[in-house]
C-alpha cells in the first residue's frame, strides 16, 4: 500500500489519500518450443504478479487473452500492466505497475529419413542417416545408428529416431525397414554315382517369396540339372531379390580297369594247363564276359579282384565286358592273350633192344633235345647225357625236355648181356678099346639146341645126333667104322637165340 498524507489544520481535522499498488511481477525471458503446451502468461513472470492486469504486445495492442499458444510461434516482448487501487475514501489516482515478458518460441526440429530399400536378412549392415544428426535410434537390429538385418526381425522393423535440438525442442519419428527372409535351398546330400552315369538334381526351395529364379554354376537357369560329377552350386533368387544357395558334390565311381594277362605255350600232353589272369580294380562283386577263340563266356558275381582260368585249350582269349556291382564298365587293358599248344617230344631209344656178348658195348640215343634223364626200370637216374654208354644188361627209359619245356618219356629199351656160344670139337679120337679117347666128344656151353651129322668120304651118313652129350663111338649101325677121315656138320642155336653152323673133319684111328 502506498499512502500520501496531506495535512490541513482546520479545527483539528485533516485528509489522508492512500493507494493499493498493483503488482505486475518481475521481468523474465522464456524459451518455448512450438510443441510445448499453452500456458498463462502471468505464470512465466518472476515474482508474484497479480492477476487481472492487461497484456500488450510489442505495438501496445491489447492481447485478447492471457493464454499463450507456443505453436503460433509468436515471438516478442510482452508488457503486463497492473493498475494501483485507491483505498476507500481516497481521492487520488494510484500509479500502475508494469513488467516485461520476453518470449522466444522455437520451431520443433523436423526429422527426415532417407529412403531405405527392402533388405534381405543376409544383407550387410547399413548406417542410418536421419537428419538432423545427433539423435538417438531405437528398435530391432540396431547398434547405435547401425542397422544389421541378420539381428533384426523378419518383416517390418519399426525404427524410432528421437532428436532434441540446442533449444531443447524435440521430435520423435519412426521409419519402417522391411527385412525379407532368405529362400532356403536344399540340393540333398553328396552323392556317389556309378561311373559313366549321370543324375538329375531336383532342388527343394522353401521360404522367401515366389517365383524363384535359378542359376547353376554352369550358367544354366533351369529348375533342375542333369550332371555327371563335380561340385555343383545353385543360387536361387526369390521375388524380393533375396538369395539362397546350396552346394553338393557328385562323385562318380572311379572307372575300373580290367586287365587280361597270362597265357603262353603249353604242352600237348593232355595234362599241362596255362593260366589266363583277369584283374579288376572296381567294386565287388563284378561280372566278366570273355571270349575264347571267339566263343563268349560270362561269369557273374566274382567276389575277388583277381580271377584265374586254368585251361589246356589253345587259342586267343579276350575280355569283352567287365562291369562292377553298379554296372560300371571297366576300361580293358590287354588283348589277344594266346595259349599255344606245343607238341610233346616222343623220344625213341635206338636201338630199343640189343644183346651184348662179353667184351662188347653199345651206345643208346633218343634224338636231339634240350635236356635228358636216363632211368633204370626201377626209376633210378643213371645219366643226364644225350648218349648212354651200356656194357652190361640194362632195362632203361629216357625222359627228355624240348626247347618248349615239354617233356616226353620213351618206351623202355633192353640191353641184354648174353654169353657167346662156346664149342670144342676134337679132330681125332681112337675107339680101340683101350679106354682112352674112345669117343668123339664135342663140348659146348651156352647152347640151346644141337644137331650133328657125320658122313664118310663118300658122303654117306654114318652118325647123327641132336644131343651134344650123345657122343659118337666110331660105329655105324653097330659095326666099327673103318679107320680114316670123316666129315661132320654141326648146327646149333645158342642161348642168344642165334643159329650157328660149323663143319670139319675128324680122324678115326685104331
C-alpha positions as CSV (number, residue, x, y, z in Angstrom):
1,X,0.0,0.0,0.0
2,X,1.2,3.5,-0.8
3,X,-0.4,6.5,1.1
4,X,0.1,10.2,0.5
5,X,-1.0,12.1,3.7
6,X,-1.8,15.8,3.4
7,X,-2.5,17.8,6.5
8,X,-4.9,20.8,6.6
9,X,-5.4,22.1,10.1
10,X,-9.0,23.4,10.4
11,X,-10.5,22.8,13.7
12,X,-8.4,19.9,14.4
13,X,-9.4,17.7,11.4
14,X,-7.2,16.5,8.4
15,X,-7.4,14.5,5.0
16,X,-5.4,11.3,4.1
17,X,-5.1,9.8,0.5
18,X,-3.8,6.1,0.2
19,X,-3.4,3.6,-2.8
20,X,-3.1,-0.1,-3.0
21,X,-0.3,-0.5,-5.6
22,X,-0.6,-3.1,-8.4
23,X,2.0,-6.0,-8.6
24,X,2.9,-6.9,-12.2
25,X,5.7,-9.3,-11.0
26,X,9.2,-9.2,-12.3
27,X,10.6,-9.2,-15.8
28,X,11.5,-12.6,-17.4
29,X,12.8,-14.1,-20.6
30,X,11.5,-17.6,-21.6
31,X,12.1,-20.0,-24.4
32,X,9.4,-22.4,-25.7
33,X,9.1,-24.9,-28.4
34,X,6.2,-24.9,-30.8
35,X,5.1,-28.3,-29.5
36,X,5.0,-27.1,-25.9
37,X,1.5,-26.8,-24.3
38,X,-0.1,-23.5,-24.0
39,X,0.3,-21.5,-20.7
40,X,-0.9,-18.5,-18.8
41,X,1.4,-15.5,-19.4
42,X,1.5,-14.5,-15.8
43,X,2.9,-17.9,-14.9
44,X,6.1,-17.1,-16.7
45,X,6.8,-13.8,-14.8
46,X,9.1,-13.8,-11.9
47,X,7.9,-12.6,-8.6
48,X,4.3,-12.9,-7.6
49,X,2.3,-11.0,-10.2
50,X,-1.2,-10.2,-9.5
51,X,-3.8,-11.4,-11.9
52,X,-6.2,-9.1,-13.6
53,X,-3.7,-6.9,-15.4
54,X,-3.6,-6.1,-19.0
55,X,-1.2,-7.6,-21.6
56,X,0.1,-5.7,-24.5
57,X,2.2,-6.8,-27.5
58,X,5.2,-5.0,-29.0
59,X,2.9,-2.4,-30.6
60,X,1.0,-1.9,-27.4
61,X,-2.0,-3.7,-28.7
62,X,-4.0,-5.3,-26.0
63,X,-3.8,-9.1,-26.1
64,X,-7.2,-10.7,-26.3
65,X,-6.2,-13.3,-23.6
66,X,-3.5,-14.1,-21.2
67,X,-3.4,-17.7,-22.7
68,X,-0.3,-18.2,-24.9
69,X,-0.1,-20.9,-27.6
70,X,3.6,-21.7,-28.5
71,X,2.6,-23.4,-31.7
72,X,1.7,-20.0,-33.1
73,X,5.4,-19.2,-33.0
74,X,4.8,-15.6,-31.9
75,X,8.0,-14.0,-30.5
76,X,8.4,-10.7,-28.8
77,X,8.4,-8.8,-25.6
78,X,5.0,-8.6,-23.9
79,X,4.1,-5.9,-21.3
80,X,2.0,-6.7,-18.3
81,X,0.4,-3.7,-16.5
82,X,-1.5,-3.9,-13.2
83,X,-3.2,-0.7,-12.0
84,X,-3.0,0.7,-8.4
85,X,-6.2,0.8,-6.4
86,X,-7.1,3.8,-4.1
87,X,-8.3,2.9,-0.7
88,X,-11.9,3.7,0.0
89,X,-12.5,7.4,0.6
90,X,-9.2,8.3,-1.2
91,X,-9.5,10.7,-3.9
92,X,-6.1,10.2,-5.5
93,X,-5.2,8.4,-8.7
94,X,-2.9,5.4,-8.0
95,X,0.1,4.5,-10.3
96,X,0.3,1.3,-12.4
97,X,2.9,-1.5,-12.1
98,X,4.5,-2.9,-15.3
99,X,6.6,-5.9,-16.0
100,X,8.0,-7.3,-19.3
101,X,8.0,-10.9,-20.5
102,X,10.2,-11.8,-23.5
103,X,9.1,-14.9,-25.2
104,X,11.2,-16.8,-27.8
105,X,9.1,-19.5,-29.5
106,X,11.3,-22.0,-31.4
107,X,10.1,-24.3,-34.1
108,X,10.4,-28.1,-33.4
109,X,13.1,-29.9,-35.4
110,X,11.9,-31.8,-38.4
111,X,13.3,-35.3,-38.7
112,X,13.9,-36.6,-42.3
113,X,14.6,-40.3,-43.0
114,X,16.4,-41.1,-46.2
115,X,14.6,-44.0,-48.1
116,X,15.8,-47.5,-47.2
117,X,15.0,-50.2,-49.7
118,X,13.7,-53.5,-48.5
119,X,16.5,-55.7,-47.2
120,X,17.3,-59.4,-47.2
121,X,18.3,-60.9,-43.9
122,X,21.8,-61.6,-45.0
123,X,22.5,-58.1,-46.3
124,X,25.4,-56.3,-44.7
125,X,24.7,-53.7,-42.0
126,X,23.7,-50.2,-43.1
127,X,24.3,-46.9,-41.4
128,X,21.1,-44.9,-40.8
129,X,21.4,-41.2,-41.7
130,X,18.3,-39.4,-40.4
131,X,18.6,-35.6,-40.1
132,X,19.2,-33.6,-38.1
133,X,22.1,-35.7,-37.0
134,X,22.8,-36.4,-33.3
135,X,19.6,-38.1,-32.3
136,X,19.1,-41.5,-30.8
137,X,17.8,-44.6,-32.6
138,X,15.9,-47.4,-31.1
139,X,14.4,-50.6,-32.5
140,X,15.3,-54.2,-33.5
141,X,18.6,-54.8,-35.2
142,X,20.1,-51.6,-34.0
143,X,23.5,-50.8,-32.5
144,X,23.8,-47.1,-32.4
145,X,22.9,-45.9,-35.9
146,X,23.9,-49.2,-37.5
147,X,21.1,-51.5,-38.6
148,X,22.0,-55.2,-39.1
149,X,19.4,-57.2,-40.9
150,X,20.6,-60.5,-39.5
151,X,19.8,-59.4,-35.9
152,X,16.5,-57.8,-36.8
153,X,13.2,-59.5,-37.3
154,X,11.8,-60.8,-40.5
155,X,9.1,-58.4,-41.7
156,X,8.5,-54.8,-40.5
157,X,11.2,-53.3,-38.3
158,X,10.0,-50.0,-36.7
159,X,12.9,-47.7,-36.2
160,X,12.4,-44.7,-33.9
161,X,14.6,-41.6,-34.0
162,X,14.5,-39.2,-31.1
163,X,16.1,-35.8,-31.6
164,X,16.4,-32.7,-29.3
165,X,17.9,-29.5,-30.7
166,X,20.0,-26.9,-29.0
167,X,16.8,-25.1,-27.9
168,X,15.6,-28.2,-26.2
169,X,13.0,-28.8,-28.9
170,X,12.4,-32.4,-29.6
171,X,11.0,-34.5,-32.4
172,X,10.4,-38.3,-32.5
173,X,9.8,-40.0,-35.8
174,X,9.6,-43.6,-37.0
175,X,10.7,-45.4,-40.1
176,X,9.8,-48.9,-41.2
177,X,12.6,-51.1,-42.6
178,X,11.4,-54.3,-44.2
179,X,13.7,-57.3,-43.9
180,X,12.8,-60.3,-46.1
181,X,13.7,-63.9,-45.3
182,X,16.1,-65.8,-47.5
183,X,15.0,-68.7,-49.6
184,X,16.3,-71.9,-48.3
185,X,17.8,-74.2,-50.9
186,X,18.4,-77.9,-50.4
187,X,20.3,-79.9,-53.0
188,X,20.4,-83.0,-50.9
189,X,23.4,-85.0,-49.6
190,X,26.6,-85.5,-51.5
191,X,26.2,-88.5,-53.9
192,X,28.4,-91.2,-55.4
193,X,27.0,-92.5,-58.6
194,X,28.2,-95.2,-61.0
195,X,31.0,-94.3,-63.4
196,X,29.9,-93.1,-66.8
197,X,26.5,-92.2,-65.3
198,X,24.6,-89.0,-64.6
199,X,22.0,-87.9,-62.1
200,X,19.2,-85.4,-62.0
201,X,19.4,-82.8,-59.3
202,X,16.0,-81.6,-58.3
203,X,16.4,-78.9,-55.6
204,X,13.9,-78.2,-52.8
205,X,13.4,-74.4,-52.2
206,X,11.4,-73.1,-49.2
207,X,10.9,-69.7,-47.6
208,X,11.4,-66.5,-49.5
209,X,8.8,-65.3,-52.0
210,X,7.9,-67.0,-55.2
211,X,8.5,-67.0,-58.0
212,X,12.1,-68.2,-57.8
213,X,14.8,-67.9,-60.4
214,X,17.7,-70.4,-60.6
215,X,21.4,-70.0,-61.5
216,X,23.6,-73.1,-61.6
217,X,27.4,-73.0,-61.6
218,X,27.5,-73.9,-65.3
219,X,25.3,-70.8,-66.1
220,X,22.1,-72.7,-66.8
221,X,18.9,-71.4,-65.3
222,X,16.5,-74.4,-65.3
223,X,14.9,-75.6,-62.1
224,X,16.7,-79.0,-62.4
225,X,20.1,-80.0,-63.6
226,X,21.4,-83.3,-65.0
227,X,25.1,-83.7,-64.0
228,X,27.8,-86.4,-64.1
229,X,30.2,-85.4,-61.4
230,X,31.8,-82.4,-59.7
231,X,30.9,-79.7,-57.2
232,X,27.5,-78.3,-58.1
233,X,26.3,-74.9,-56.8
234,X,22.9,-73.4,-57.1
235,X,21.9,-69.8,-56.4
236,X,18.2,-69.2,-56.0
237,X,16.8,-65.6,-56.2
238,X,13.3,-65.0,-54.9
239,X,10.8,-62.4,-55.9
240,X,12.3,-60.0,-53.3
241,X,15.8,-60.3,-54.8
242,X,17.0,-62.3,-51.8
243,X,19.5,-65.1,-52.5
244,X,19.8,-68.7,-51.2
245,X,22.3,-71.2,-52.2
246,X,23.5,-74.7,-51.7
247,X,26.3,-76.9,-52.9
248,X,26.5,-80.6,-53.5
249,X,29.4,-82.9,-54.5
250,X,28.7,-85.6,-57.0
251,X,31.3,-88.3,-57.2
252,X,31.4,-90.9,-59.9
253,X,32.8,-94.3,-59.1
254,X,36.3,-94.5,-60.5
255,X,36.2,-96.1,-63.8
256,X,37.6,-99.6,-63.1
257,X,40.3,-101.2,-65.1
258,X,40.1,-104.9,-66.2
259,X,43.4,-106.4,-67.2
260,X,43.9,-109.7,-69.0
261,X,47.3,-111.4,-69.0
262,X,48.9,-114.8,-68.8
263,X,48.6,-117.4,-71.5
264,X,51.7,-118.7,-73.3
265,X,52.8,-122.1,-74.5
266,X,51.6,-125.4,-73.1
267,X,52.5,-128.9,-73.9
268,X,50.1,-131.2,-75.8
269,X,50.1,-133.8,-73.1
270,X,46.5,-133.6,-72.0
271,X,47.6,-132.5,-68.5
272,X,49.5,-129.2,-68.8
273,X,47.4,-126.1,-68.4
274,X,48.0,-122.4,-68.8
275,X,46.6,-119.7,-66.7
276,X,44.7,-116.7,-68.0
277,X,44.6,-113.9,-65.4
278,X,41.8,-111.4,-65.0
279,X,42.5,-108.5,-62.7
280,X,39.7,-106.0,-61.8
281,X,40.1,-102.9,-59.5
282,X,36.5,-101.8,-59.3
283,X,33.7,-102.5,-56.8
284,X,32.9,-106.1,-55.9
285,X,31.3,-108.3,-56.9
286,X,31.9,-107.9,-60.6
287,X,30.9,-109.6,-63.8
288,X,33.2,-110.8,-66.6
289,X,32.5,-111.7,-70.2
290,X,35.4,-113.0,-72.2
291,X,35.9,-114.8,-75.5
292,X,37.9,-117.9,-76.2
293,X,38.6,-118.3,-79.9
294,X,35.6,-116.1,-80.5
295,X,33.2,-118.1,-78.2
296,X,31.8,-116.0,-75.4
297,X,31.5,-117.0,-71.8
298,X,30.2,-115.0,-68.8
299,X,31.0,-115.3,-65.2
300,X,28.8,-113.3,-62.7
301,X,29.3,-112.2,-59.1
302,X,33.0,-112.6,-58.9
303,X,34.0,-111.7,-55.3
304,X,37.7,-111.4,-55.8
305,X,39.7,-108.8,-57.7
306,X,41.9,-111.5,-59.2
307,X,40.2,-114.2,-61.2
308,X,42.1,-117.0,-62.9
309,X,41.2,-119.6,-65.6
310,X,43.3,-122.7,-65.9
311,X,42.9,-124.2,-69.3
312,X,44.5,-126.5,-71.8
313,X,42.5,-125.2,-74.7
314,X,44.8,-123.3,-77.2
315,X,43.8,-120.1,-78.9
316,X,43.2,-116.4,-78.2
317,X,41.4,-115.0,-75.1
318,X,40.0,-111.5,-74.8
319,X,37.8,-109.6,-72.4
320,X,34.5,-108.4,-73.9
321,X,32.9,-106.7,-70.9
322,X,33.8,-106.3,-67.3
323,X,31.5,-104.3,-65.0
324,X,31.1,-103.7,-61.3
325,X,28.1,-104.1,-59.0
326,X,26.8,-100.7,-60.2
327,X,27.0,-101.6,-63.8
328,X,30.1,-99.5,-64.4
329,X,32.0,-100.9,-67.4
330,X,35.8,-101.1,-67.0
331,X,38.4,-99.9,-69.3
332,X,40.1,-103.0,-70.7
333,X,43.9,-103.5,-70.9
334,X,45.4,-106.4,-72.8
335,X,44.1,-108.4,-75.7
336,X,44.7,-111.5,-77.7
337,X,46.2,-113.4,-74.9
338,X,47.2,-116.6,-76.7
339,X,47.7,-120.1,-75.5
340,X,50.0,-122.0,-77.9
341,X,49.9,-125.8,-77.9
342,X,53.4,-127.2,-78.3
343,X,54.0,-130.9,-79.3
344,X,55.2,-133.3,-76.6
345,X,58.5,-134.9,-77.6
346,X,58.3,-138.6,-78.4
347,X,61.8,-140.0,-77.8
348,X,62.5,-143.4,-79.3
349,X,65.6,-145.2,-78.0
350,X,67.7,-146.6,-80.7
351,X,68.3,-149.4,-80.6
352,X,65.5,-150.4,-78.3
353,X,66.8,-154.0,-77.9
354,X,70.3,-155.1,-78.0
355,X,72.3,-158.1,-77.0
356,X,75.8,-157.9,-75.8
357,X,78.4,-160.5,-75.9
358,X,81.2,-160.4,-73.4
359,X,83.5,-157.5,-74.1
360,X,81.0,-155.7,-76.3
361,X,79.2,-152.4,-75.6
362,X,76.5,-150.2,-77.2
363,X,75.7,-146.5,-77.2
364,X,72.0,-145.6,-76.9
365,X,70.4,-142.4,-78.1
366,X,66.9,-141.0,-78.5
367,X,67.4,-137.9,-80.7
368,X,68.3,-134.2,-80.1
369,X,66.5,-132.4,-77.2
370,X,67.3,-129.7,-74.6
371,X,67.6,-132.0,-71.6
372,X,67.9,-135.7,-70.9
373,X,67.3,-138.0,-68.0
374,X,68.1,-141.8,-68.3
375,X,66.5,-144.1,-65.8
376,X,66.6,-147.7,-65.0
377,X,63.4,-149.7,-64.9
378,X,63.1,-149.1,-61.2
379,X,63.3,-145.3,-61.8
380,X,66.9,-144.8,-60.7
381,X,68.5,-141.9,-62.5
382,X,71.7,-143.0,-64.3
383,X,72.6,-140.3,-66.7
384,X,71.7,-136.8,-68.0
385,X,73.7,-137.0,-71.2
386,X,72.4,-137.2,-74.7
387,X,74.1,-140.6,-75.2
388,X,74.1,-143.6,-72.9
389,X,77.0,-146.0,-72.9
390,X,76.0,-149.5,-71.9
391,X,78.2,-152.6,-71.5
392,X,76.0,-154.8,-69.4
393,X,72.5,-155.9,-69.1
394,X,70.1,-153.0,-68.6
395,X,66.5,-152.1,-68.9
396,X,66.2,-148.3,-69.4
397,X,64.0,-145.5,-70.5
398,X,64.7,-141.8,-71.2
399,X,62.8,-138.7,-70.2
400,X,63.5,-135.7,-72.4
401,X,62.6,-132.0,-72.4
402,X,62.5,-130.0,-75.6
403,X,63.1,-126.3,-76.1
404,X,59.4,-125.5,-75.4
405,X,59.6,-127.1,-72.0
406,X,57.6,-130.1,-72.9
407,X,58.6,-133.4,-71.5
408,X,58.3,-136.8,-73.2
409,X,59.1,-140.3,-72.0
410,X,60.2,-143.2,-74.2
411,X,59.3,-146.8,-74.1
412,X,61.8,-149.0,-72.3
413,X,64.8,-150.3,-74.1
414,X,66.5,-153.6,-73.2
415,X,70.2,-154.2,-73.4
416,X,70.8,-157.9,-72.7
417,X,74.2,-159.4,-71.8
418,X,74.4,-162.9,-73.3
419,X,77.3,-165.3,-73.2
420,X,78.9,-166.2,-76.6
421,X,78.5,-169.8,-77.7
422,X,81.5,-171.9,-76.8
423,X,82.1,-175.1,-78.9
424,X,85.1,-177.5,-78.8
425,X,85.3,-180.2,-81.5
426,X,88.3,-182.6,-81.4
427,X,90.0,-183.6,-84.7
428,X,90.9,-187.2,-83.7
429,X,89.6,-190.0,-81.5
430,X,90.7,-193.6,-81.0
431,X,87.9,-196.1,-80.4
432,X,90.4,-199.0,-80.0
433,X,89.1,-200.3,-76.6
434,X,92.0,-199.0,-74.5
435,X,89.5,-196.8,-72.8
436,X,91.4,-193.7,-73.8
437,X,89.9,-191.2,-76.2
438,X,87.3,-193.8,-77.1
439,X,84.5,-191.3,-78.1
440,X,84.1,-188.3,-80.4
441,X,83.3,-185.9,-77.6
442,X,82.1,-182.4,-78.5
443,X,81.9,-180.0,-75.6
444,X,80.0,-176.7,-75.7
445,X,78.5,-174.0,-73.5
446,X,75.6,-171.7,-73.9
447,X,73.9,-173.9,-76.4
448,X,70.1,-174.2,-76.6
449,X,69.8,-176.8,-79.4
450,X,72.3,-179.1,-81.1
451,X,72.4,-181.3,-84.2
452,X,75.3,-183.1,-85.7
453,X,75.7,-185.3,-88.8
454,X,78.9,-187.3,-89.6
455,X,79.5,-188.7,-93.1
456,X,82.2,-190.8,-94.7
457,X,84.4,-189.9,-97.5
458,X,81.7,-190.9,-99.9
459,X,79.1,-188.7,-98.2
460,X,77.3,-191.5,-96.6
461,X,75.9,-190.6,-93.2
462,X,77.4,-192.8,-90.6
463,X,76.1,-191.0,-87.5
464,X,73.7,-188.3,-86.4
465,X,72.5,-186.9,-83.1
466,X,70.6,-183.9,-81.7
467,X,72.2,-184.1,-78.3
468,X,75.6,-182.6,-77.6
469,X,76.2,-185.1,-74.8
470,X,75.5,-188.1,-77.0
471,X,78.9,-189.0,-78.3
472,X,79.9,-191.0,-81.5
473,X,81.7,-194.2,-80.6
474,X,83.0,-194.8,-84.1
475,X,80.3,-197.3,-85.1
476,X,77.9,-197.3,-87.9
477,X,74.9,-199.4,-87.4
478,X,76.8,-201.3,-84.7
479,X,79.8,-202.0,-86.8
480,X,83.1,-200.3,-86.2
481,X,83.8,-197.8,-88.9
482,X,86.9,-198.0,-90.9
483,X,89.9,-196.0,-89.9
484,X,90.1,-192.8,-91.8
485,X,88.8,-189.3,-92.1
486,X,85.2,-188.4,-91.6
487,X,83.3,-185.2,-92.2
488,X,80.9,-183.6,-89.7
489,X,78.4,-180.7,-89.8
490,X,77.2,-179.2,-86.5
491,X,74.1,-176.9,-86.4
492,X,73.4,-175.2,-83.1
493,X,71.3,-172.5,-81.7
494,X,73.0,-170.7,-78.8
495,X,71.5,-169.2,-75.7
496,X,71.4,-165.9,-77.6
497,X,68.9,-167.5,-80.0
498,X,71.2,-167.1,-82.9
499,X,71.8,-170.2,-85.3
500,X,75.3,-171.2,-85.8
501,X,76.8,-173.9,-88.1
502,X,80.3,-175.3,-88.3
503,X,81.8,-178.2,-90.2
504,X,85.1,-180.0,-90.2
505,X,86.8,-183.4,-90.2
506,X,87.7,-185.9,-87.6
507,X,90.2,-188.7,-87.8
508,X,89.3,-192.2,-86.6
509,X,92.4,-194.1,-85.6
510,X,92.7,-197.5,-84.0
